[in-house]
Amino acid sequence: MRPLLSLLLGLACALPGAASARPSEPDAAAYRQDALSIETLINSQYAYLDRLPGGVMPMSPVLQAEAGAVADRSALLRYAEHALAALADHHAITGASFADSWGLVPSYSDLWIEPEGNLWRITAVREGSPAAGAGIQPGDTLTAVGDLPTGEAVATFWFGLGLSAEGERAGYAARVLATGRRDRPRDLTIRGRDGERRLSLPNLYVDRAARPPLTVSDTGGDLTIRFNDSLGDSAAIAAFDAAMASARPGQRVVLDLTDTASGGNTRVARAIMSWFVDAPTAYQIHTLPAEERETGVARQWIEQVLPRSGKRHRGSAAVRVGRWTGSMGEGLAIGMDAIGAEVTGGPMAGLLGAVYDHRLANSGLVIKLPTERLYAVDGTPREAFRPRP
């Protein structure tokens, strides 16, 4: 038996794929090829080219030179971050990051900033955040980032990419700068009702304590279910089912989506909406511009939510949203609106479309790019949906 066993083991080792060979590291030319392919990827797959100057990725001489100089994984990732930043789209990101990469907006932001003339107005502050704890309030202004006045900091951000701070780029950069680098505190100067203060604020990548998927309260006659940024967590389905099972017949249910900045997936959202429908019901529309560009034939489809056996609430529903209602949170809001819920609050994050993962051929680096356009059932683009005040 022992010689036979040795023979079998030897044959196994000789079989193709029996031993997991470590893939070889791409060479400099392969990394450069991946970098140069990003422009083509964006121009073929990005669903919102119409919002870009000339309808194509902004490719400045600075970005062209950076892409051509890529020779390793680190340089490729840095260039990919810069290429996606050029879209001024908070939903377009890389699948990997550096310790000092800019923080993601809105997932790790706590200040929403919009240019207002020569001012950089803070229009929303994230509840329970370091910014809120420091007393920053909507209506305050961001006057400086580090030692630079905000306008100069924004211009410098874009100058580094060989681009100008025009249109949507201005607000995009201000929000990114206020979110800060992931590995250090933020140095921000804020002007409020009591004058100007220079603050050192921790970024939101530190001390993120674990939370349950939901926080449920039954006060004032309503059953309020607050989602703790959990729309991508399958455990939220069971937690929501348990909360709904406790609802009284006819009780109004309030879905608090004001802390769903990281989005999620349609499975969780459809499970939530299923409690409020009796039959298959349309909740959002999808289009895939990349297919039309490739074939000349447009593609559009309607996604439905279906009832689940034994899970139906006979009572009204309301939804609360705000700037930290993002991506699937926004999809859930337009879906609940389509099935008759009252949606109230401030503007949402306005994240564009549904994100697909696109893997670069040589390095495997993932580019997360809005590839589908999404609409409410009445044809309103999801990012343009506005709740009742």
MOZIKA-V803489 format. One record per helix or strand of 2 or more residues. SS is the DSSP state (H for helix, E for strand). FROM is the first residue (numbers start at 1). TO is the last residue. Records with the same first field share a line. If there is no record, write none. Layout:
SS=FROM-TO, FROM-TO
This chain:
H=2-14, 28-45, 49-51, 53-55, 61-69, 73-85, 130-133, 150-159, 168-179, 235-245, 266-276, 289-295, 328-338, 382-384
E=93-94, 111-116, 119-125, 141-145, 148-149, 186-192, 195-201, 214-219, 222-227, 253-256, 281-287, 300-305, 317-321, 342-345, 354-359, 366-375
